[in-house]
Amino acid sequence: MLALLAAYSGDNGNTWKGFDFEIMSRLHEHGFISDPMNRNKSVWLTDEGLERGRQIAER
């Protein structure tokens, strides 16, 4: 999931949050994304989340 978020994010790490809420919550708990419990339709990947997601996507 993190690879998908990173692959479809903008250069600034902003990405759509329309994925399974439980998974999004876990990614937030691990510090990879901003809190998904908001009114926005997107979340922000942290620097670590963006880097790690791109590494996974490259495999």
Residue, then its C-alpha position, 0 to 999 in steps of 0.5 A: m500500500l505504501a508503494l502505491l501511495a508513493a507512486y501516485s503522490g505528487d512531488n510534495g508527498n500529497t496523495w489520495k486517501g481512498f484506500d482501506f482505512e485500517i491500513m491507512s491507520r497503521l501507516h499513520e501509526h508507523g509514521f509514514i503518513s499524516d493522520p487520515m482522520n480528517r475532512n480532506k480527501s488526501v494525506w501527506l506522506t512523511d519524508e520517511g514514508l515517501e522514501r520508503g514507498r518509492q524504494i518498495a515501488e522500484r522493486 
